Amino acid sequence: MAYPQSLPTSNDQPHGNRTYRRLLKRKQVLDRTSLSNTVMYQLIAEGRFPQPVKPTGGRASAWVEEEVDQYIASCIALRDANEVNA
């Protein structure tokens, strides 16, 4: 599977009237994306997957749901573009 080479910026998609953002735990992110833990952290290191936030300032990590959803959408767009070019 080809992964997006870059992440969409926050300016790419407006936030609309959302007044809050939901944070996802690692397991939730892995379930949504079907990535392995290793691949997810490799993509983060390459700047191709959203960075986690530290909601408590400690060891716990979480990801902004909207950023994960944008990553999934970019994977779908990449697939669709490759199907058109094939």
DSSP file (Angstrom, degrees, kcal/mol; ACC not computed):
  #  RESIDUE AA STRUCTURE BP1 BP2  ACC     N-H-->O    O-->H-N    N-H-->O    O-->H-N    TCO  KAPPA ALPHA  PHI   PSI    X-CA   Y-CA   Z-CA
    1    1 A M              0   0    0      0, 0.0     2,-0.4     0, 0.0     0, 0.0   0.000 360.0 360.0 360.0 134.5    0.0    0.0    0.0
    2    2 A A        -     0   0    0     73,-0.1    77,-0.1    76,-0.0    76,-0.1  -0.732 360.0-149.9 -87.6 135.8    1.3    3.5   -0.9
    3    3 A Y        -     0   0    0     -2,-0.4    72,-0.0     1,-0.1    45,-0.0  -0.778  31.2 -88.8-103.6 150.4    1.0    6.0    1.9
    4    4 A P        -     0   0    0      0, 0.0    -1,-0.1     0, 0.0    71,-0.1  -0.253  28.7-138.9 -56.0 142.1    0.5    9.7    1.3
    5    5 A Q  S    S+     0   0    0      1,-0.1     2,-0.3    -3,-0.0    -2,-0.0   0.716  83.2  14.7 -77.3 -21.5    3.8   11.6    0.9
    6    6 A S  S    S-     0   0    0     42,-0.1    42,-0.1     0, 0.0    -1,-0.1  -0.978  79.4-111.6-148.6 161.0    2.6   14.5    3.0
    7    7 A L        -     0   0    0     40,-0.5     2,-0.1    -2,-0.3    42,-0.1  -0.662  36.6-105.4 -92.3 147.7   -0.2   15.4    5.3
    8    8 A P        -     0   0    0      0, 0.0     2,-0.1     0, 0.0    -1,-0.1  -0.445  39.0-123.0 -64.9 145.6   -3.0   17.8    4.5
    9    9 A T    >>  -     0   0    0     -2,-0.1     3,-1.8     1,-0.1     4,-0.6  -0.456  23.1-106.7 -85.3 165.1   -2.6   21.1    6.3
   10   10 A S  T 34 S+     0   0    0      1,-0.3     3,-0.3     2,-0.2    -1,-0.1   0.731 120.8  60.7 -64.3 -19.7   -5.2   22.5    8.6
   11   11 A N  T 34 S+     0   0    0      1,-0.2    -1,-0.3     3,-0.1     4,-0.0   0.646  88.3  73.7 -79.8 -14.6   -6.0   25.0    5.9
   12   12 A D  T <4 S+     0   0    0     -3,-1.8    -1,-0.2     1,-0.2    -2,-0.2   0.852 107.6  25.6 -68.4 -34.5   -6.9   22.3    3.4
   13   13 A Q  S  < S-     0   0    0     -4,-0.6    -1,-0.2    -3,-0.3    57,-0.0  -0.988  85.7-125.1-133.6 124.1  -10.2   21.5    5.0
   14   14 A P        -     0   0    0      0, 0.0    -3,-0.1     0, 0.0    -2,-0.0  -0.293  13.1-133.6 -66.3 153.0  -12.2   24.0    7.1
   15   15 A H    >   -     0   0    0      1,-0.2     3,-1.3    -5,-0.1    -4,-0.0   0.558  35.7-159.5 -83.5  -8.7  -13.2   23.0   10.6
   16   16 A G  T 3   -     0   0    0      1,-0.2    -1,-0.2     3,-0.0    -3,-0.0  -0.325  55.5 -32.6  66.0-146.3  -16.7   24.2   10.2
   17   17 A N  T 3  S+     0   0    0      2,-0.0    -1,-0.2    -2,-0.0     2,-0.2   0.203  90.3 138.7 -95.8  15.3  -18.8   24.9   13.3
   18   18 A R    <   -     0   0    0     -3,-1.3     3,-0.0     1,-0.2    -3,-0.0  -0.437  31.4-173.3 -64.2 125.7  -17.1   22.2   15.4
   19   19 A T        +     0   0    0     -2,-0.2     2,-0.3     1,-0.0    -1,-0.2   0.486  66.5  32.8-100.2  -4.2  -16.5   23.6   18.8
   20   20 A Y        -     0   0    0      2,-0.0     2,-0.4     0, 0.0    -1,-0.0  -0.958  66.2-140.9-144.7 162.2  -14.5   20.7   20.2
   21   21 A R        -     0   0    0     -2,-0.3     2,-0.3    -3,-0.0    43,-0.0  -0.986  18.1-135.2-126.6 139.7  -12.1   18.1   18.9
   22   22 A R        -     0   0    0     -2,-0.4    43,-3.0     2,-0.0     2,-0.4  -0.726  12.7-142.6 -94.8 141.4  -12.1   14.5   20.0
   23   23 A L  E     -A   64   0A   0     -2,-0.3     2,-0.4    41,-0.2    41,-0.2  -0.847  11.7-150.7-102.6 140.2   -8.8   12.7   20.9
   24   24 A L  E     -A   63   0A   0     39,-3.2    39,-2.4    -2,-0.4     2,-0.1  -0.883  12.4-127.7-110.6 140.7   -8.3    9.1   20.0
   25   25 A K     >  -     0   0    0     -2,-0.4     4,-2.2    37,-0.2     3,-0.3  -0.409  34.9-100.3 -78.2 162.8   -6.2    6.6   21.9
   26   26 A R  H  > S+     0   0    0     35,-0.5     4,-2.8     1,-0.2     5,-0.2   0.883 122.4  51.7 -52.6 -46.2   -3.5    4.6   20.1
   27   27 A K  H  > S+     0   0    0      1,-0.2     4,-2.5     2,-0.2    -1,-0.2   0.894 109.2  50.7 -61.8 -39.8   -5.6    1.4   19.8
   28   28 A Q  H  > S+     0   0    0     -3,-0.3     4,-2.3     2,-0.2    -1,-0.2   0.902 111.2  48.6 -63.9 -40.7   -8.5    3.4   18.3
   29   29 A V  H  X S+     0   0    0     -4,-2.2     4,-2.4     2,-0.2     6,-0.3   0.929 112.0  48.5 -64.7 -45.4   -6.2    5.0   15.7
   30   30 A L  H  X S+     0   0    0     -4,-2.8     4,-2.0     1,-0.2     5,-0.4   0.894 111.8  49.9 -63.2 -39.5   -4.7    1.5   14.8
   31   31 A D  H  < S+     0   0    0     -4,-2.5    -1,-0.2    -5,-0.2    -2,-0.2   0.907 113.2  46.4 -64.0 -42.0   -8.3    0.1   14.5
   32   32 A R  H  < S+     0   0    0     -4,-2.3    -2,-0.2     1,-0.2    -1,-0.2   0.881 122.8  33.0 -68.0 -38.9   -9.4    3.0   12.3
   33   33 A T  H  < S-     0   0    0     -4,-2.4    -2,-0.2    -5,-0.2    -1,-0.2   0.653  92.6-135.8 -95.4 -16.7   -6.4    2.9   10.0
   34   34 A S     <  +     0   0    0     -4,-2.0     2,-0.2    -5,-0.3    -3,-0.1   0.701  57.8 140.7  62.8  21.0   -5.5   -0.8   10.0
   35   35 A L        -     0   0    0     -5,-0.4    -1,-0.2    -6,-0.3     2,-0.2  -0.568  54.3-117.9 -85.2 155.5   -1.9    0.1   10.4
   36   36 A S     >  -     0   0    0     -2,-0.2     4,-2.6    -3,-0.1     5,-0.2  -0.545  27.9-110.9 -83.1 161.8    0.5   -1.8   12.7
   37   37 A N  H  > S+     0   0    0      1,-0.2     4,-2.2     2,-0.2     5,-0.2   0.911 118.7  50.7 -57.1 -44.2    2.0    0.1   15.6
   38   38 A T  H  > S+     0   0    0      1,-0.2     4,-2.0     2,-0.2    -1,-0.2   0.928 111.8  45.4 -62.2 -47.7    5.4   -0.1   13.9
   39   39 A V  H  > S+     0   0    0      2,-0.2     4,-2.7     1,-0.2     5,-0.2   0.904 110.7  54.5 -65.1 -41.2    4.2    1.3   10.6
   40   40 A M  H  X S+     0   0    0     -4,-2.6     4,-2.1     1,-0.2    -1,-0.2   0.940 111.4  43.8 -58.6 -47.8    2.2    4.0   12.3
   41   41 A Y  H  X S+     0   0    0     -4,-2.2     4,-2.2     2,-0.2    -1,-0.2   0.823 111.7  54.4 -69.9 -29.8    5.3    5.3   14.2
   42   42 A Q  H  X S+     0   0    0     -4,-2.0     4,-1.6     2,-0.2    -1,-0.2   0.923 109.4  47.6 -65.2 -43.9    7.5    4.9   11.1
   43   43 A L  H  <>S+     0   0    0     -4,-2.7     5,-3.1     2,-0.2     6,-0.7   0.870 110.4  52.4 -65.0 -36.7    5.0    7.2    9.2
   44   44 A I  H ><5S+     0   0    0     -4,-2.1     3,-1.4     4,-0.2    -1,-0.2   0.934 108.3  50.5 -62.1 -45.8    5.0    9.7   12.1
   45   45 A A  H 3<5S+     0   0    0     -4,-2.2    -1,-0.2     1,-0.3    -2,-0.2   0.827 111.0  49.5 -62.2 -31.7    8.8    9.8   11.9
   46   46 A E  T 3<5S-     0   0    0     -4,-1.6    -1,-0.3    -5,-0.1    -2,-0.2   0.480 116.2-115.7 -84.9  -3.7    8.6   10.4    8.2
   47   47 A G  T < 5S+     0   0    0     -3,-1.4   -40,-0.5    -4,-0.4    -3,-0.2   0.734  87.3 113.0  76.4  22.3    6.1   13.2    8.7
   48   48 A R      < +     0   0    0     -5,-3.1    -4,-0.2    -6,-0.2   -42,-0.1   0.312  69.4  48.5-109.8   6.4    3.4   11.3    6.8
   49   49 A F  S    S-     0   0    0     -6,-0.7    -2,-0.1    -5,-0.2   -42,-0.1  -0.989  99.0 -86.1-143.2 146.8    1.1   10.6    9.7
   50   50 A P        -     0   0    0      0, 0.0    -2,-0.1     0, 0.0    -6,-0.1  -0.189  43.7-116.5 -57.1 142.0   -0.3   13.0   12.3
   51   51 A Q        -     0   0    0      1,-0.1    13,-0.4    -4,-0.1     2,-0.1  -0.512  31.1-116.4 -72.8 143.6    1.8   13.7   15.4
   52   52 A P        -     0   0    0      0, 0.0     2,-0.3     0, 0.0    11,-0.2  -0.395  22.5-137.7 -74.9 160.8    0.3   12.6   18.7
   53   53 A V  B     -B   62   0B   0      9,-3.5     9,-2.0    -2,-0.1     3,-0.1  -0.805   9.7-131.0-111.5 160.1   -0.5   15.1   21.4
   54   54 A K    >   -     0   0    0     -2,-0.3     3,-0.8     7,-0.2     7,-0.2  -0.818  24.0-177.7-111.0  88.2    0.2   14.6   25.1
   55   55 A P  T 3  S+     0   0    0      0, 0.0    -1,-0.1     0, 0.0     6,-0.1   0.783  84.8  33.0 -63.1 -27.5   -3.1   15.5   26.8
   56   56 A T  T 3  S-     0   0    0      4,-0.4     3,-0.1    -3,-0.1     5,-0.1   0.466 107.4-118.4-105.1  -2.5   -1.9   15.0   30.3
   57   57 A G  S <  S+     0   0    0     -3,-0.8     4,-0.0     3,-0.2    -3,-0.0   0.438  87.3  89.9  79.5  -1.9    1.7   16.1   29.7
   58   58 A G  S    S-     0   0    0      2,-0.1    -1,-0.2     0, 0.0    -2,-0.0   0.196 102.8 -59.2-100.3-139.8    2.9   12.7   30.7
   59   59 A R  S    S+     0   0    0     -3,-0.1     2,-0.0     2,-0.1    -2,-0.0   0.720  96.4 106.2 -83.7 -23.3    3.5    9.5   28.8
   60   60 A A        -     0   0    0     -6,-0.1    -4,-0.4     1,-0.0     2,-0.3  -0.331  53.8-160.7 -63.9 135.7    0.0    9.1   27.4
   61   61 A S        +     0   0    0     -7,-0.2   -35,-0.5    -6,-0.1     2,-0.3  -0.885  12.5 174.7-116.8 149.9   -0.4    9.9   23.7
   62   62 A A  B     -B   53   0B   0     -9,-2.0    -9,-3.5    -2,-0.3     2,-0.4  -0.972  19.7-136.4-147.5 159.4   -3.6   10.7   21.8
   63   63 A W  E     -A   24   0A   0    -39,-2.4   -39,-3.2    -2,-0.3     2,-0.4  -0.931  27.5-109.0-121.2 143.7   -4.3   11.7   18.2
   64   64 A V  E >>  -A   23   0A   0    -13,-0.4     4,-2.0    -2,-0.4     3,-0.6  -0.581  26.5-140.6 -71.0 122.8   -6.7   14.4   17.0
   65   65 A E  H 3> S+     0   0    0    -43,-3.0     4,-2.7    -2,-0.4     5,-0.2   0.878  99.6  54.0 -53.9 -43.9   -9.6   12.5   15.4
   66   66 A E  H 3> S+     0   0    0    -44,-0.3     4,-2.1     1,-0.2    -1,-0.3   0.870 107.5  50.5 -62.1 -37.8  -10.0   15.1   12.6
   67   67 A E  H <> S+     0   0    0     -3,-0.6     4,-1.9     2,-0.2    -1,-0.2   0.889 111.0  48.4 -68.3 -38.8   -6.3   14.7   11.7
   68   68 A V  H  X S+     0   0    0     -4,-2.0     4,-2.4     2,-0.2    -2,-0.2   0.915 111.0  51.0 -65.4 -42.6   -6.6   10.9   11.5
   69   69 A D  H  X S+     0   0    0     -4,-2.7     4,-2.4     1,-0.2    -2,-0.2   0.881 108.9  51.6 -61.7 -38.2   -9.7   11.2    9.4
   70   70 A Q  H  X S+     0   0    0     -4,-2.1     4,-2.2     2,-0.2    -1,-0.2   0.885 108.3  52.0 -65.4 -38.5   -7.8   13.6    7.0
   71   71 A Y  H  X S+     0   0    0     -4,-1.9     4,-1.9     2,-0.2    -2,-0.2   0.936 110.4  47.6 -61.9 -46.5   -5.1   11.0    6.8
   72   72 A I  H  X S+     0   0    0     -4,-2.4     4,-2.1     1,-0.2    -2,-0.2   0.921 111.4  51.0 -61.0 -44.1   -7.6    8.3    5.9
   73   73 A A  H  X S+     0   0    0     -4,-2.4     4,-2.5     1,-0.2    -1,-0.2   0.878 108.2  52.3 -61.6 -38.0   -9.2   10.6    3.3
   74   74 A S  H  X S+     0   0    0     -4,-2.2     4,-2.2     2,-0.2    -1,-0.2   0.859 107.2  52.5 -68.9 -33.3   -5.8   11.3    1.8
   75   75 A C  H  X S+     0   0    0     -4,-1.9     4,-2.2     2,-0.2    -2,-0.2   0.912 111.2  47.1 -63.9 -42.1   -5.1    7.5    1.4
   76   76 A I  H  X S+     0   0    0     -4,-2.1     4,-2.7     2,-0.2    -2,-0.2   0.911 111.6  50.2 -65.6 -42.8   -8.5    7.1   -0.4
   77   77 A A  H  X S+     0   0    0     -4,-2.5     4,-2.5     2,-0.2    -2,-0.2   0.895 110.2  50.7 -63.1 -40.2   -7.7   10.1   -2.6
   78   78 A L  H  X S+     0   0    0     -4,-2.2     4,-2.1     2,-0.2    -1,-0.2   0.914 111.1  48.5 -63.3 -43.2   -4.3    8.6   -3.5
   79   79 A R  H  X S+     0   0    0     -4,-2.2     4,-2.1     2,-0.2    -2,-0.2   0.937 112.3  48.3 -60.7 -47.1   -5.9    5.3   -4.3
   80   80 A D  H  X S+     0   0    0     -4,-2.7     4,-1.7     1,-0.2    -2,-0.2   0.883 110.9  50.5 -63.6 -39.0   -8.5    7.0   -6.5
   81   81 A A  H  X S+     0   0    0     -4,-2.5     4,-1.8     1,-0.2    -1,-0.2   0.882 110.1  50.2 -66.3 -37.6   -5.9    9.0   -8.3
   82   82 A N  H  X S+     0   0    0     -4,-2.1     4,-0.9     1,-0.2    -2,-0.2   0.857 108.0  53.1 -68.9 -34.2   -3.8    5.9   -9.0
   83   83 A E  H  < S+     0   0    0     -4,-2.1     3,-0.2     1,-0.2    -1,-0.2   0.874 109.2  49.3 -67.6 -35.9   -6.9    4.1  -10.4
   84   84 A V  H  < S+     0   0    0     -4,-1.7    -2,-0.2     1,-0.2    -1,-0.2   0.883 113.5  46.3 -68.7 -38.5   -7.5    7.0  -12.8
   85   85 A N  H  <        0   0    0     -4,-1.8    -1,-0.2     1,-0.2    -2,-0.2   0.593 360.0 360.0 -80.7 -10.5   -3.9    6.9  -14.0
   86   86 A A     <        0   0    0     -4,-0.9    -1,-0.2    -3,-0.2    -2,-0.1   0.478 360.0 360.0 -78.5 360.0   -3.7    3.2  -14.4
